[in-house]
């Protein structure tokens, strides 16, 4: 999976970042004009064919361009992206929004999901081992092209009434004590109808409870920007949860 040349890595990174920005399949002409790849459009096309054969790209039937597969997006998160550091101002702003609720788990998680939705511009959710489930920001994703498909949107809405569905997914990665944050793409979310979705989630614990908070949206989430926000929120909740 990692046997890609430097040129292929450069092209794959450009395609993914263009796709994150536009939600449209990316054509070789776009890469040639917009990114300084240092090779001809024909070379770019040849490399895109190889990346497609390797499972990193797919070609929609109605488009000459290509879009990244869930495998490519996971690879991007693990190997290619550069995280955008959260500013001190943003950290202070997030902390101020939930600070007054620090002694009450339900109120804090409700405000934390609301804040995450505001900051990430996608949908947020949180769940605890007590059966609590909070969501916010559904309206943020309904205008995104991926959710014009009524079947995808209806299925996602249906799952929002199913605490057990999400808690099972969150529990699957709760055993990894070394890395509480996880990126889930496509089939990681437990249903073929959510293959167009991606999420970033982080585990939190208190002396008597555990839970998960994070965001969900299209697979083309702006991972470099969203991951630091989710990580900061999870770490902040962990600190505040010591008194629960």
Sine and cosine of phi, psi and omega as CSV:
sin_phi,cos_phi,sin_psi,cos_psi,sin_omega,cos_omega
0.00,0.00,-0.48,0.87,-0.05,-1.00
-0.99,-0.16,0.11,0.99,-0.03,-1.00
-0.99,0.16,0.86,0.51,0.03,-1.00
-0.94,-0.35,0.56,-0.83,0.04,-1.00
-0.97,0.25,0.27,-0.96,0.04,-1.00
-0.85,0.53,-0.63,0.78,0.01,-1.00
-0.90,0.43,-0.68,0.73,0.02,-1.00
-0.90,0.43,-0.63,0.77,0.05,-1.00
-0.88,0.47,-0.67,0.74,0.00,-1.00
-0.90,0.44,-0.69,0.72,0.00,-1.00
-0.93,0.38,-0.69,0.72,0.01,-1.00
-0.87,0.49,-0.70,0.72,0.01,-1.00
-0.87,0.49,-0.69,0.73,0.01,-1.00
-0.90,0.44,-0.68,0.74,0.01,-1.00
-0.88,0.47,-0.72,0.69,-0.03,-1.00
-0.89,0.45,-0.70,0.72,-0.04,-1.00
-0.94,0.34,-0.54,0.84,0.10,-1.00
-0.93,0.37,-0.65,0.76,0.01,-1.00
-0.92,0.40,-0.65,0.76,0.05,-1.00
-0.85,0.52,-0.63,0.77,-0.06,-1.00
-0.97,0.24,-0.63,0.78,-0.18,-0.98
-0.95,-0.32,-0.37,0.93,-0.09,-1.00
0.91,0.41,0.26,0.97,-0.02,-1.00
-0.91,-0.41,0.56,-0.83,0.14,-0.99
-0.82,0.58,0.58,-0.81,-0.14,-0.99
-0.97,-0.23,0.80,-0.61,0.01,-1.00
-1.00,-0.09,0.41,-0.91,0.00,-1.00
-0.88,0.48,-0.56,0.83,0.01,-1.00
-0.89,0.45,-0.61,0.79,0.04,-1.00
-0.90,0.44,-0.71,0.71,0.01,-1.00
-0.88,0.47,-0.65,0.76,-0.03,-1.00
-0.90,0.44,-0.65,0.76,-0.07,-1.00
-0.98,0.18,-0.58,0.81,-0.19,-0.98
-0.99,-0.14,-0.45,0.90,-0.09,-1.00
-0.87,-0.50,0.65,-0.76,-0.03,-1.00
-1.00,0.07,0.98,0.20,-0.08,-1.00
-1.00,0.02,-0.28,0.96,0.09,-1.00
0.96,0.28,0.30,0.96,0.04,-1.00
-0.70,-0.72,0.24,-0.97,-0.05,-1.00
-0.97,0.24,0.36,-0.93,0.08,-1.00
-0.83,0.55,-0.58,0.81,0.02,-1.00
-0.90,0.44,-0.66,0.75,0.04,-1.00
-0.90,0.43,-0.67,0.75,0.04,-1.00
-0.86,0.51,-0.70,0.71,0.01,-1.00
-0.88,0.48,-0.68,0.73,0.01,-1.00
-0.88,0.48,-0.67,0.74,0.00,-1.00
-0.93,0.37,-0.57,0.82,0.04,-1.00
-0.91,0.41,-0.59,0.81,0.08,-1.00
-0.89,0.46,-0.69,0.72,0.01,-1.00
-0.90,0.43,-0.66,0.75,0.01,-1.00
-0.92,0.40,-0.52,0.86,0.07,-1.00
-0.93,0.36,-0.70,0.71,0.02,-1.00
-0.89,0.46,-0.51,0.86,-0.02,-1.00
-0.99,0.12,-0.07,1.00,0.05,-1.00
1.00,-0.03,0.12,0.99,-0.02,-1.00
-1.00,0.02,-0.44,0.90,-0.02,-1.00
-0.81,-0.59,0.39,-0.92,0.12,-0.99
-0.71,-0.70,0.43,-0.90,-0.03,-1.00
-0.89,-0.46,0.95,-0.32,0.07,-1.00
-0.86,0.51,0.55,-0.84,-0.10,-1.00
-0.87,0.49,-0.54,0.84,-0.12,-0.99
-1.00,-0.10,0.15,0.99,-0.10,-0.99
-0.74,-0.67,0.53,-0.85,0.10,-0.99
-0.99,0.13,-0.28,0.96,-0.02,-1.00
-1.00,0.07,0.03,-1.00,0.02,-1.00
-0.77,-0.64,0.45,-0.89,0.03,-1.00
-0.80,-0.59,0.42,-0.91,-0.04,-1.00
-0.96,0.28,0.56,-0.83,0.09,-1.00
-1.00,0.09,0.24,-0.97,0.11,-0.99
-0.80,0.60,-0.60,0.80,0.04,-1.00
-0.87,0.50,-0.66,0.75,0.00,-1.00
-0.92,0.40,-0.64,0.77,-0.02,-1.00
-0.92,0.39,-0.63,0.78,0.07,-1.00
-0.90,0.44,-0.66,0.75,0.03,-1.00
-0.89,0.45,-0.65,0.76,0.04,-1.00
-0.87,0.50,-0.72,0.69,0.00,-1.00
-0.89,0.45,-0.66,0.75,-0.07,-1.00
-0.97,0.24,-0.58,0.82,-0.23,-0.97
-0.83,-0.56,-0.47,0.88,-0.24,-0.97
-0.93,-0.36,-0.54,0.84,-0.16,-0.99
-0.97,0.24,0.40,-0.92,0.11,-0.99
-0.90,-0.43,0.89,-0.45,-0.05,-1.00
-0.91,0.42,0.59,-0.81,0.07,-1.00
-1.00,-0.05,0.92,-0.40,-0.10,-1.00
-0.88,0.47,0.70,-0.71,0.03,-1.00
-0.96,0.30,0.76,-0.65,-0.03,-1.00
-0.96,0.29,0.37,-0.93,0.05,-1.00
-0.87,0.50,-0.62,0.79,0.02,-1.00
-0.87,0.50,-0.70,0.72,0.02,-1.00
-0.91,0.42,-0.66,0.75,0.02,-1.00
-0.87,0.49,-0.71,0.70,0.00,-1.00
-0.89,0.45,-0.67,0.74,-0.01,-1.00
-0.88,0.47,-0.70,0.72,0.03,-1.00
-0.89,0.46,-0.71,0.71,-0.03,-1.00
-0.89,0.46,-0.66,0.75,-0.01,-1.00
-0.89,0.45,-0.57,0.82,-0.06,-1.00
-0.93,0.36,-0.47,0.88,-0.06,-1.00
-0.92,-0.39,-0.11,0.99,-0.14,-0.99
-0.86,0.52,-0.67,0.75,-0.07,-1.00
-0.92,0.40,-0.22,0.98,-0.05,-1.00
-0.96,-0.30,0.25,0.97,-0.19,-0.98
-0.90,0.44,-0.37,0.93,-0.05,-1.00
-0.99,-0.12,0.03,1.00,-0.05,-1.00
-0.76,-0.65,0.95,-0.30,-0.14,-0.99
-0.85,0.53,-0.75,0.66,-0.06,-1.00
-0.87,0.49,-0.75,0.67,-0.02,-1.00
-0.91,0.42,-0.64,0.77,-0.01,-1.00
-0.90,0.43,-0.71,0.71,-0.02,-1.00
-0.93,0.37,-0.57,0.82,0.06,-1.00
-0.90,0.44,-0.69,0.72,0.00,-1.00
-0.95,0.32,-0.56,0.83,0.01,-1.00
-0.91,0.40,-0.66,0.75,0.03,-1.00
-0.92,0.40,-0.63,0.78,0.05,-1.00
-0.88,0.47,-0.69,0.72,0.00,-1.00
-0.91,0.41,-0.67,0.74,0.03,-1.00
-0.87,0.49,-0.68,0.74,0.01,-1.00
-0.89,0.46,-0.64,0.77,0.01,-1.00
-0.91,0.41,-0.65,0.76,-0.10,-1.00
-0.98,0.20,-0.55,0.84,-0.09,-1.00
-0.99,-0.14,-0.29,0.96,-0.02,-1.00
0.91,0.42,0.40,0.92,0.15,-0.99
-0.78,-0.62,-0.27,-0.96,-0.02,-1.00
-1.00,-0.07,0.62,-0.79,0.01,-1.00
-0.88,-0.47,0.37,-0.93,0.06,-1.00
-0.46,-0.89,0.42,-0.91,0.08,-1.00
-0.59,-0.81,0.55,-0.84,0.02,-1.00
-0.61,-0.79,0.51,-0.86,0.05,-1.00
-0.80,-0.59,0.23,-0.97,0.00,-1.00
-0.96,0.28,-0.04,1.00,0.09,-1.00
-1.00,0.00,-0.03,1.00,-0.01,-1.00
1.00,-0.09,0.09,1.00,0.05,-1.00
-0.96,0.26,0.60,-0.80,0.01,-1.00
-0.54,-0.84,0.83,-0.55,-0.05,-1.00
-0.81,-0.58,0.62,-0.78,0.09,-1.00
-0.69,-0.72,0.39,-0.92,0.05,-1.00
-0.37,-0.93,0.50,-0.87,0.14,-0.99
1.00,0.06,0.36,0.93,0.01,-1.00
-0.83,0.56,-0.62,0.78,0.00,-1.00
-0.88,0.48,-0.39,0.92,0.00,-1.00
-0.90,0.44,-0.53,0.85,-0.11,-0.99
-0.99,-0.17,-0.26,0.97,-0.08,-1.00
-0.92,0.39,-0.39,0.92,0.03,-1.00
-1.00,0.08,-0.07,1.00,-0.03,-1.00
-0.99,0.13,0.63,-0.78,-0.10,-0.99
-0.81,0.59,-0.58,0.82,-0.04,-1.00
-0.87,0.50,-0.45,0.89,-0.09,-1.00
-0.98,-0.19,0.22,0.98,0.18,-0.98
-0.94,0.34,-0.39,0.92,0.05,-1.00
-0.96,0.29,0.93,-0.36,-0.11,-0.99
-0.88,0.47,-0.52,0.85,0.00,-1.00
-0.91,0.41,-0.68,0.73,0.02,-1.00
-0.90,0.44,-0.74,0.68,-0.04,-1.00
-0.90,0.43,-0.69,0.72,0.00,-1.00
-0.89,0.46,-0.67,0.74,-0.01,-1.00
-0.91,0.43,-0.67,0.74,0.04,-1.00
-0.88,0.47,-0.70,0.72,0.03,-1.00
-0.88,0.48,-0.65,0.76,0.02,-1.00
-0.87,0.49,-0.64,0.77,-0.04,-1.00
-0.93,0.37,-0.36,0.93,-0.03,-1.00
-0.94,0.35,-0.22,0.98,0.10,-1.00
-0.99,-0.11,0.11,0.99,-0.12,-0.99
-0.86,-0.50,1.00,0.09,0.05,-1.00
-0.82,0.58,-0.70,0.72,-0.07,-1.00
-0.87,0.49,-0.58,0.81,0.01,-1.00
-0.86,0.50,-0.76,0.65,-0.06,-1.00
-0.97,0.25,-0.60,0.80,-0.02,-1.00
-0.91,0.42,-0.55,0.83,0.07,-1.00
-0.89,0.45,-0.69,0.73,0.02,-1.00
-0.90,0.44,-0.72,0.69,-0.02,-1.00
-0.91,0.41,-0.59,0.81,-0.01,-1.00
-0.92,0.39,-0.45,0.89,-0.02,-1.00
-0.90,0.44,-0.46,0.89,0.03,-1.00
-0.94,-0.35,0.10,0.99,0.00,-1.00
-0.94,0.33,-0.32,0.95,-0.03,-1.00
-0.96,0.29,-0.33,0.94,-0.02,-1.00
-0.98,0.18,1.00,-0.08,-0.07,-1.00
-0.97,0.26,-0.37,0.93,-0.07,-1.00
-0.97,0.24,-0.54,0.84,-0.05,-1.00
-0.73,-0.69,0.99,-0.16,-0.05,-1.00
-0.96,0.29,-0.27,0.96,-0.02,-1.00
-0.99,-0.12,0.69,-0.72,0.02,-1.00
-0.71,-0.70,0.60,-0.80,0.15,-0.99
-0.97,-0.23,0.83,-0.56,-0.01,-1.00
-0.91,-0.42,0.79,-0.61,-0.06,-1.00
-0.75,-0.66,0.72,-0.69,0.11,-0.99
0.87,0.50,-0.87,-0.49,-0.11,-0.99
-0.89,0.45,-0.31,0.95,0.07,-1.00
-0.85,0.52,-0.40,0.92,-0.07,-1.00
-1.00,0.02,0.13,0.99,0.24,-0.97
1.00,0.05,0.07,1.00,-0.02,-1.00
-0.44,-0.90,0.64,-0.77,0.03,-1.00
-0.88,0.47,-0.52,0.86,0.00,-1.00
-0.95,0.31,-0.19,0.98,0.08,-1.00
-0.97,-0.25,0.29,0.96,-0.01,-1.00
-0.90,0.43,-0.34,0.94,0.04,-1.00
-1.00,0.01,0.12,0.99,-0.07,-1.00
-0.93,-0.36,0.42,-0.91,0.09,-1.00
-0.64,-0.77,0.38,-0.92,-0.01,-1.00
-0.53,-0.85,0.38,-0.92,0.10,-1.00
-0.79,-0.61,0.85,-0.52,-0.10,-1.00
-0.72,-0.70,0.49,-0.87,0.03,-1.00
-0.69,-0.73,0.64,-0.77,0.00,-1.00
-0.99,0.10,0.57,-0.82,0.14,-0.99
-0.73,-0.68,0.42,-0.91,-0.03,-1.00
-0.66,-0.76,0.47,-0.88,0.14,-0.99
-0.76,-0.64,0.09,-1.00,0.01,-1.00
-0.83,0.56,-0.45,0.89,-0.07,-1.00
-0.81,-0.59,-0.03,1.00,-0.05,-1.00
-0.64,-0.77,0.28,-0.96,0.19,-0.98
-0.62,-0.79,0.37,-0.93,-0.02,-1.00
-0.23,-0.97,-0.06,-1.00,-0.01,-1.00
-0.65,-0.76,0.62,-0.78,0.08,-1.00
-0.71,-0.71,0.52,-0.85,0.01,-1.00
0.07,-1.00,-0.31,-0.95,-0.06,-1.00
-0.74,-0.68,0.39,-0.92,0.08,-1.00
-0.67,-0.75,0.56,-0.83,0.01,-1.00
-0.23,-0.97,-0.46,-0.89,0.07,-1.00
-0.94,0.33,0.27,-0.96,0.03,-1.00
-0.86,0.50,-0.44,0.90,-0.04,-1.00
-1.00,0.06,0.59,0.81,0.13,-0.99
-0.78,0.62,0.52,-0.85,0.08,-1.00
-0.98,0.18,0.97,0.24,-0.11,-0.99
-0.83,0.55,-0.66,0.75,-0.01,-1.00
-0.86,0.50,-0.52,0.86,0.00,-1.00
-1.00,0.01,-0.60,0.80,-0.13,-0.99
-0.98,0.19,-0.63,0.78,-0.06,-1.00
-0.84,0.54,-0.73,0.69,0.02,-1.00
-0.88,0.47,-0.55,0.83,0.02,-1.00
-0.92,0.39,-0.73,0.68,0.00,-1.00
-0.90,0.43,-0.67,0.74,0.00,-1.00
-0.88,0.47,-0.69,0.72,0.00,-1.00
-0.89,0.45,-0.69,0.72,0.00,-1.00
-0.88,0.47,-0.69,0.72,0.01,-1.00
-0.89,0.46,-0.69,0.73,0.02,-1.00
-0.91,0.42,-0.62,0.79,0.02,-1.00
-0.91,0.41,-0.69,0.72,0.04,-1.00
-0.89,0.46,-0.65,0.76,0.05,-1.00
-0.84,0.54,-0.68,0.73,0.01,-1.00
-0.91,0.42,-0.70,0.71,-0.04,-1.00
-0.95,0.30,-0.47,0.88,-0.08,-1.00
-0.95,0.30,-0.17,0.98,-0.01,-1.00
-0.88,0.48,-0.36,0.93,-0.02,-1.00
-0.99,-0.12,-0.01,1.00,-0.03,-1.00
-0.97,0.23,0.00,0.00,0.00,0.00
